[in-house]
Structures are given as C-alpha cells and as structure tokens.
Amino acid sequence: MNRELVTGLAQLSAEKGLPKEVVGDIIARALKRAYGAEENIDVKVDITTGAFRVFLLKTVVDKVEDPKLQILLDAAKRIKPDVQLGDIVPLEESAAALGRIGAQTAKQVIQQSLREAEREQVFAEYADREGDIINGQISRFEAGSAIMELGKAEAILPRADQAPHERYFIGQHRKVVVVEVRRTLRGPQIMVSRSHKNLVKRLFELEVPEIYHGQVEIVGIAREAGSRTKIAVRARQPGIDEKPEQYVANALEPAHVVRVDIVIDDKTAYVVVPDRQLSLAIGKEGQNARLAAKLTGWRIDIRSESEVRAELEPEPEPEPVAVEAEVTVPVEEDAEPSHDLIAEVEAESAMADEEELDEEDRALLGAKKKKERR
C-alpha cells in the first residue's frame, strides 16, 4: 500500500509540480473517505518515505454509547495517563485494516483529488495573469478556435479574437494576451486573444523603457486589429498634460489640423483641416476619424477650410440688371394722335433736351422764351 500508493503519488506530484503538503492533504482526505464517514480519522503522511499512519480519534467518556467514536476513561488512561473526561484520544489503526476495497477507494479518491488540485493550481496561476502576454503553440483547431498548448494548460483562441489578416496553423508559436480565466467542469478555461487592444498595450509596456519604468503611461488605445492602432500616452510629471484641443489634433495625425473647437456639453470636437487634408483626416472608410474618436472619447466633426469659410461669409447681393421696357400706347385705328399726347411728348422731349444744356445755353433759352411770351 505504501509503496504503490504513497510513493507513486509523490513521484506524480513532482511531475505535476504540486507541493508535497498538497499531496499529503490529498492522501489524508482519501484515506478518511476509504475508512468511512462514520469514523473520526486523522492521517499523518510522510511524503519523503511514503509512510502514513492512521489514527482513530475517540472521545473519553464514563459510559460508551458509540464504540467507533468513544472510549472509557480507564482504557484511555492506559494510553495517556493524564487524560480527562471529554478529551480526544488518538488510537493508531493498522493500515492493513483498510482492506482491498478501502485501498481501491483511496486510490480513486487520490487520483480524483490530484486532478482537482492540479486544475486549481493552473487556475490560480493564470487567473493572476489576466492582461498578460504569454507564449503558446497551436496544437489543434476546434470549430474555428485555435487550441494552444501552454505547458500545464491549454488556451483557447476563438475565431473572433484572431487577427483578420493572420494565418494560423498547427505547430505555430504565437504571443497572445490572456483575456479571461474561467472555472469549468473540465478544468480551468483560459481565453486568449490576438486582436484585443491590451495585446498592443502590454507589448509597448514591455518594449518601451519609459513605459516599463512608469515615466510614461498609456491612457488610451483604439485598435482595429490587422489594420491600424492609435495609442495615447502621457508623462507622469505634472503640468505637461495636453489640452483637449491638442489631444484631438494629435489623435488625427498624420493629418494636419488647423483648428479644434471643443463643445463640452455636446462632448463634441469641431475640427477644421486644410482642403487637401480632409480625406487624410477622415481616413479610408472613416478609419482615422473613427479611431481618433475611440481614443479621445470625443465625437469628432471634421470639415475643410473652404466649407467653414462658405458658412461664415455672407452671400453677395445680386447686382441690378437693366431691363428695357417698350411702352405701347393704344390708339384708335385710322385716328389722328391726340394733340394733348403730342404736346406732352414734345414737352418731355424739350425737358430732356434742356437737361443736356449747360448754364449758358439754359440762359439763352430762357431769354428766348420770355421774348416769345411778350
């Protein structure tokens, strides 16, 4: 029993990397279960030698009602002279009393407990690594998800978390970021990603010394996996943080920004760019503006200088247009023109002619008219 069970388990614990204390607890629980729940059992295990001792724990009483749990005072004093009523006395039990059936039960319990302990250890190891980058090797595919070997555990890279333009194949090594660790009936389930923005964040933290040492911190990331990523950083020294206007302008790079107007109530940034920079600021299918909005948290309205100028400048008033009009005076057929009408036309003609004369001519004309009236 000792050689097959305990020593073999110690070797297995070394392979699995389980602490010896954990193995000892597993054996103790297994043996207690094998002896039966009605027994009050204590098991001492020596992992180094593979030996274990089983003790039946009995309460000292003056009248025994349950022999499995109680012992008379006189019998207890032969084991421990200073024992008192109500004390617990350990009575060593022979391991042979376990029997063949008990040994099989203990072995099954130990194997099951060992698996549970291993799963718990894996869960504890990776639960603390959410957000970290780990290396894995693709071992197989299940329903579009890539299953990656991590050593003691497996990770799942779902199709939705795979980068759109990457190809995956069995045996391939990939860096992934741990997104979530779940407990399941089959053990810990480690969910990883190649498209999550935290993958870029952790890579920058590992590769950029200023970020790694905390002199600069990442405050925002907007990513469209396999295409483009924007990162916002700031120094931890006071007084050098950007204003929102500058933050938005920088987020729209590589486009050049002329002006940014922030409306806090609407959480909107109104951006003006040169006409030739409009398409660059918006980006292909709106990608540049979309990522800038995700990064900054502002709704971004981008317009060109000519659009803004057209809105601000008033429309010019239309110039007057000369219109020629022809006046037709109805007259009776075959009738002579009215003398009054002729006189009126002649008078208007004379007045028009008079207006075109200079002062000397007007004086001569006035003298002539006086003479005619006399």
C-alpha positions as CSV (number, residue, x, y, z in Angstrom):
1,M,0.0,0.0,0.0
2,N,2.7,2.5,1.0
3,R,4.9,1.7,-2.0
4,E,2.2,1.6,-4.7
5,L,0.1,4.4,-3.4
6,V,2.0,7.0,-1.5
7,T,5.4,6.8,-3.2
8,G,3.8,6.7,-6.6
9,L,1.8,9.7,-5.7
10,A,4.9,11.6,-4.5
11,Q,6.5,11.0,-7.9
12,L,3.4,12.1,-9.7
13,S,3.3,15.3,-7.6
14,A,6.8,16.0,-8.6
15,E,5.9,15.7,-12.3
16,K,2.8,17.9,-11.9
17,G,4.6,20.4,-9.7
18,L,2.3,20.1,-6.8
19,P,3.7,20.9,-3.3
20,K,4.2,18.0,-1.0
21,E,1.9,19.5,1.5
22,V,-0.9,19.4,-1.0
23,V,-0.1,15.7,-1.7
24,G,-0.2,15.0,2.0
25,D,-3.7,16.6,2.3
26,I,-4.9,14.6,-0.7
27,I,-3.8,11.3,0.8
28,A,-5.3,12.2,4.2
29,R,-8.7,13.0,2.7
30,A,-8.6,9.9,0.5
31,L,-7.9,7.6,3.5
32,K,-10.5,9.2,5.7
33,R,-13.1,8.6,2.9
34,A,-11.9,5.0,2.5
35,Y,-12.3,4.2,6.2
36,G,-15.8,5.5,6.1
37,A,-17.5,8.7,7.1
38,E,-18.7,7.3,10.4
39,E,-15.1,7.1,11.6
40,N,-13.3,10.1,13.2
41,I,-9.9,9.7,11.4
42,D,-6.7,11.5,11.4
43,V,-3.9,10.6,8.9
44,K,-0.3,11.5,9.2
45,V,1.7,11.2,5.9
46,D,5.5,11.3,5.4
47,I,6.0,12.2,1.8
48,T,9.7,11.6,1.7
49,T,9.4,8.0,2.9
50,G,6.0,7.1,1.6
51,A,4.8,6.1,5.1
52,F,1.5,7.0,6.6
53,R,-0.2,6.4,10.0
54,V,-3.9,6.3,10.6
55,F,-5.4,7.3,14.0
56,L,-8.9,6.8,15.2
57,L,-9.9,9.8,17.3
58,K,-12.2,8.9,20.3
59,T,-13.7,11.0,23.0
60,V,-13.2,9.9,26.6
61,V,-16.5,9.2,28.4
62,D,-17.6,7.3,31.5
63,K,-20.2,5.3,29.5
64,V,-19.6,4.2,25.9
65,E,-22.7,4.6,23.6
66,D,-20.8,4.6,20.3
67,P,-17.6,2.4,20.3
68,K,-16.4,3.9,17.0
69,L,-16.3,7.4,18.5
70,Q,-16.0,6.9,22.3
71,I,-13.7,5.3,24.8
72,L,-13.9,4.6,28.5
73,L,-11.8,6.7,30.9
74,D,-9.9,3.7,32.3
75,A,-9.0,2.5,28.8
76,A,-7.9,5.9,27.8
77,K,-5.6,6.3,30.8
78,R,-3.7,3.3,29.7
79,I,-2.8,5.2,26.5
80,K,-2.5,8.6,28.1
81,P,-2.3,8.7,31.9
82,D,-3.3,12.3,32.4
83,V,-6.4,12.1,30.2
84,Q,-9.6,13.6,31.4
85,L,-13.3,13.1,30.6
86,G,-14.1,14.9,27.3
87,D,-10.6,14.7,25.9
88,I,-9.8,13.2,22.5
89,V,-7.5,10.2,22.4
90,P,-5.8,9.1,19.2
91,L,-5.7,5.3,18.7
92,E,-3.4,4.2,16.0
93,E,-5.0,1.9,13.5
94,S,-3.2,-0.7,11.3
95,A,-3.1,0.2,7.6
96,A,-4.0,-3.4,6.9
97,A,-7.4,-2.7,8.4
98,L,-8.1,-0.6,5.3
99,G,-8.7,-3.7,3.2
100,R,-8.6,-4.2,-0.5
101,I,-11.8,-2.3,-1.2
102,G,-10.7,0.5,1.0
103,A,-7.4,0.7,-0.8
104,Q,-9.1,0.9,-4.2
105,T,-11.4,3.6,-2.9
106,A,-8.5,5.5,-1.5
107,K,-6.6,5.2,-4.8
108,Q,-9.6,6.6,-6.8
109,V,-10.1,9.4,-4.4
110,I,-6.4,10.3,-4.6
111,Q,-6.4,10.3,-8.4
112,Q,-9.5,12.5,-8.5
113,S,-8.2,14.8,-5.8
114,L,-4.9,15.1,-7.6
115,R,-6.6,16.2,-10.8
116,E,-8.7,18.7,-8.9
117,A,-5.6,20.0,-7.2
118,E,-3.7,20.3,-10.5
119,R,-6.6,22.2,-12.1
120,E,-6.9,24.5,-9.1
121,Q,-3.2,25.2,-9.3
122,V,-3.4,26.0,-13.0
123,F,-6.4,28.3,-12.4
124,A,-4.6,30.2,-9.6
125,E,-1.5,30.6,-11.8
126,Y,-3.4,32.0,-14.8
127,A,-6.1,33.9,-13.0
128,D,-3.5,36.3,-11.8
129,R,-2.2,36.8,-15.3
130,E,-5.2,38.3,-16.9
131,G,-4.0,41.0,-19.2
132,D,-0.5,39.5,-19.5
133,I,1.2,38.3,-22.7
134,I,2.0,34.6,-22.8
135,N,3.6,32.3,-25.5
136,G,1.7,29.3,-26.8
137,Q,1.9,26.7,-29.6
138,I,-1.2,25.8,-31.7
139,S,-1.9,22.1,-31.2
140,R,-5.3,21.8,-32.9
141,F,-8.4,23.5,-34.1
142,E,-12.0,23.1,-32.8
143,A,-14.9,24.8,-34.5
144,G,-12.7,27.6,-35.8
145,S,-11.0,28.2,-32.5
146,A,-7.2,27.5,-32.2
147,I,-6.2,25.4,-29.1
148,M,-2.8,26.4,-27.8
149,E,-0.5,24.5,-25.5
150,L,0.8,26.4,-22.6
151,G,2.7,23.7,-20.8
152,K,0.5,22.5,-18.0
153,A,-2.6,24.1,-19.5
154,E,-4.4,24.8,-22.8
155,A,-5.7,28.1,-24.0
156,I,-8.5,28.9,-26.4
157,L,-8.0,31.5,-29.2
158,P,-11.6,32.0,-30.6
159,R,-12.1,32.9,-34.2
160,A,-13.4,36.3,-33.1
161,D,-10.2,37.0,-31.3
162,Q,-7.9,36.1,-34.2
163,A,-6.3,38.9,-36.2
164,P,-8.2,39.2,-39.6
165,H,-5.1,39.1,-41.8
166,E,-3.2,36.4,-40.0
167,R,-2.9,32.7,-41.0
168,Y,-2.8,30.1,-38.3
169,F,-1.5,26.5,-38.5
170,I,-0.7,23.6,-36.2
171,G,2.8,23.9,-34.6
172,Q,2.8,27.7,-34.9
173,H,4.0,29.7,-31.9
174,R,2.2,32.9,-31.1
175,K,2.2,35.6,-28.5
176,V,-1.3,36.1,-27.1
177,V,-2.9,38.2,-24.3
178,V,-4.8,36.4,-21.5
179,V,-8.4,37.8,-21.6
180,E,-10.2,35.7,-19.1
181,V,-9.8,32.6,-17.0
182,R,-12.9,30.5,-16.2
183,R,-13.6,27.6,-13.9
184,T,-15.4,24.7,-15.8
185,L,-16.2,21.1,-15.0
186,R,-13.3,20.1,-17.3
187,G,-10.9,22.4,-15.5
188,P,-9.7,26.0,-16.0
189,Q,-10.6,27.5,-19.4
190,I,-8.1,30.1,-20.5
191,M,-9.4,32.6,-23.1
192,V,-6.7,34.4,-25.1
193,S,-6.7,37.0,-27.9
194,R,-4.6,38.3,-30.8
195,S,-7.0,41.2,-31.6
196,H,-7.6,42.7,-28.1
197,K,-6.1,46.2,-27.6
198,N,-4.4,45.0,-24.4
199,L,-2.0,43.0,-26.6
200,V,-0.6,46.2,-28.0
201,K,-0.6,47.8,-24.6
202,R,1.4,45.1,-23.0
203,L,3.8,44.9,-25.9
204,F,4.5,48.6,-25.6
205,E,4.9,48.3,-21.8
206,L,7.5,45.5,-22.4
207,E,9.4,47.1,-25.2
208,V,9.4,50.9,-24.4
209,P,11.7,51.6,-21.3
210,E,9.9,54.8,-20.4
211,I,6.6,53.0,-20.2
212,Y,8.0,49.9,-18.5
213,H,9.6,52.1,-15.7
214,G,6.4,54.2,-15.3
215,Q,7.8,57.5,-16.5
216,V,5.1,57.5,-19.3
217,E,1.8,55.8,-19.0
218,I,-0.7,54.6,-21.7
219,V,-4.0,56.3,-21.2
220,G,-6.0,55.1,-24.2
221,I,-5.8,52.6,-27.1
222,A,-8.0,52.4,-30.2
223,R,-7.4,49.4,-32.4
224,E,-8.7,47.8,-35.5
225,A,-6.8,44.5,-35.5
226,G,-4.7,43.8,-38.5
227,S,-5.1,47.3,-39.8
228,R,-4.3,50.2,-37.6
229,T,-3.8,51.2,-33.9
230,K,-3.7,54.6,-32.1
231,I,-2.2,55.0,-28.7
232,A,-2.5,58.0,-26.3
233,V,0.3,58.4,-23.7
234,R,1.1,61.0,-21.0
235,A,4.0,61.8,-18.8
236,R,3.6,61.4,-15.1
237,Q,5.2,64.8,-14.4
238,P,2.6,67.5,-13.5
239,G,1.9,70.4,-15.8
240,I,2.5,68.9,-19.2
241,D,-0.7,67.1,-20.0
242,E,-2.4,68.2,-23.2
243,K,-5.5,70.2,-23.5
244,P,-8.5,68.5,-25.1
245,E,-8.0,70.5,-28.3
246,Q,-4.4,69.4,-28.7
247,Y,-5.3,65.8,-27.7
248,V,-7.9,65.6,-30.5
249,A,-5.5,67.2,-33.0
250,N,-2.8,64.7,-32.2
251,A,-5.2,61.8,-32.4
252,L,-6.0,62.8,-36.0
253,E,-2.4,62.5,-37.2
254,P,-0.9,62.2,-39.8
255,A,-3.5,64.8,-40.9
256,H,-2.6,68.4,-40.2
257,V,-5.3,70.2,-38.2
258,V,-5.9,74.0,-38.5
259,R,-8.2,74.4,-35.5
260,V,-10.2,72.4,-32.9
261,D,-13.2,73.9,-31.1
262,I,-14.5,71.9,-28.1
263,V,-18.1,71.9,-27.0
264,I,-18.1,70.3,-23.6
265,D,-21.9,70.0,-23.3
266,D,-22.2,68.0,-26.5
267,K,-18.9,66.2,-25.9
268,T,-18.0,67.2,-29.5
269,A,-14.8,68.4,-31.1
270,Y,-15.3,70.5,-34.2
271,V,-12.2,70.2,-36.4
272,V,-11.1,72.3,-39.3
273,V,-8.4,70.9,-41.7
274,P,-7.0,72.2,-45.0
275,D,-9.0,71.2,-48.0
276,R,-6.2,68.9,-49.3
277,Q,-6.0,67.2,-45.8
278,L,-9.7,66.4,-45.5
279,S,-9.6,62.8,-46.9
280,L,-6.4,62.1,-44.9
281,A,-8.1,63.3,-41.7
282,I,-11.2,61.1,-42.3
283,G,-9.2,58.1,-43.5
284,K,-10.1,55.2,-45.6
285,E,-13.8,54.3,-44.9
286,G,-13.6,56.8,-42.0
287,Q,-11.0,54.7,-40.1
288,N,-8.7,57.6,-39.0
289,A,-11.6,59.7,-37.6
290,R,-13.2,56.6,-36.0
291,L,-10.1,55.6,-34.2
292,A,-9.4,59.1,-33.1
293,A,-12.9,59.3,-31.6
294,K,-12.5,56.0,-29.8
295,L,-9.1,57.1,-28.4
296,T,-10.2,60.5,-27.2
297,G,-13.8,59.8,-26.2
298,W,-14.9,62.8,-28.1
299,R,-17.4,62.9,-31.0
300,I,-15.3,64.4,-33.9
301,D,-16.8,66.6,-36.6
302,I,-14.3,67.3,-39.4
303,R,-14.8,70.0,-42.1
304,S,-12.5,71.6,-44.6
305,E,-11.5,75.3,-44.5
306,S,-13.5,76.1,-47.6
307,E,-16.6,74.6,-46.0
308,V,-16.2,76.7,-42.9
309,R,-15.4,79.8,-45.0
310,A,-18.5,79.3,-47.0
311,E,-20.6,79.1,-43.9
312,L,-19.1,82.2,-42.3
313,E,-19.1,84.6,-45.3
314,P,-22.4,86.3,-46.2
315,E,-23.8,85.6,-49.7
316,P,-23.2,88.6,-52.0
317,E,-26.2,90.7,-53.0
318,P,-27.3,90.3,-56.6
319,E,-26.2,93.2,-58.9
320,P,-29.0,95.2,-60.5
321,V,-29.9,94.2,-64.0
322,A,-31.0,96.8,-66.6
323,V,-34.3,95.9,-68.2
324,E,-35.6,97.6,-71.4
325,A,-39.3,98.1,-71.5
326,E,-41.3,99.1,-74.5
327,V,-44.4,101.2,-73.8
328,T,-47.2,100.8,-76.4
329,V,-49.9,103.5,-76.4
330,P,-53.2,102.1,-77.8
331,V,-54.7,104.4,-80.5
332,E,-57.9,104.1,-82.4
333,E,-57.5,102.7,-85.9
334,D,-57.1,105.4,-88.6
335,A,-57.3,108.1,-85.9
336,E,-55.0,111.1,-85.6
337,P,-52.9,111.2,-82.5
338,S,-54.3,113.4,-79.7
339,H,-52.9,116.9,-79.6
340,D,-52.6,116.6,-75.8
341,L,-50.4,113.5,-76.2
342,I,-48.3,115.2,-78.9
343,A,-47.8,118.2,-76.6
344,E,-46.9,116.0,-73.7
345,V,-44.3,114.1,-75.7
346,E,-42.9,117.4,-77.1
347,A,-42.7,118.9,-73.6
348,E,-40.9,115.8,-72.2
349,S,-38.5,115.9,-75.2
350,A,-37.9,119.6,-74.6
351,M,-37.2,119.0,-70.9
352,A,-34.8,116.2,-71.8
353,D,-33.1,118.5,-74.2
354,E,-32.9,121.3,-71.7
355,E,-31.4,119.0,-69.1
356,E,-28.5,118.3,-71.5
357,L,-27.7,122.0,-72.0
358,D,-25.0,123.8,-70.0
359,E,-25.7,127.0,-67.9
360,E,-25.0,129.4,-70.8
361,D,-27.4,127.6,-73.1
362,R,-30.1,127.5,-70.5
363,A,-29.8,131.3,-70.0
364,L,-30.2,131.9,-73.8
365,L,-33.1,129.5,-73.9
366,G,-34.8,131.3,-71.0
367,A,-34.4,134.7,-72.6
368,K,-35.9,133.4,-75.9
369,K,-39.0,132.0,-74.0
370,K,-39.6,135.4,-72.3
371,K,-39.4,137.2,-75.6
372,E,-41.9,134.8,-77.1
373,R,-44.4,135.4,-74.2
374,R,-44.3,139.1,-74.8
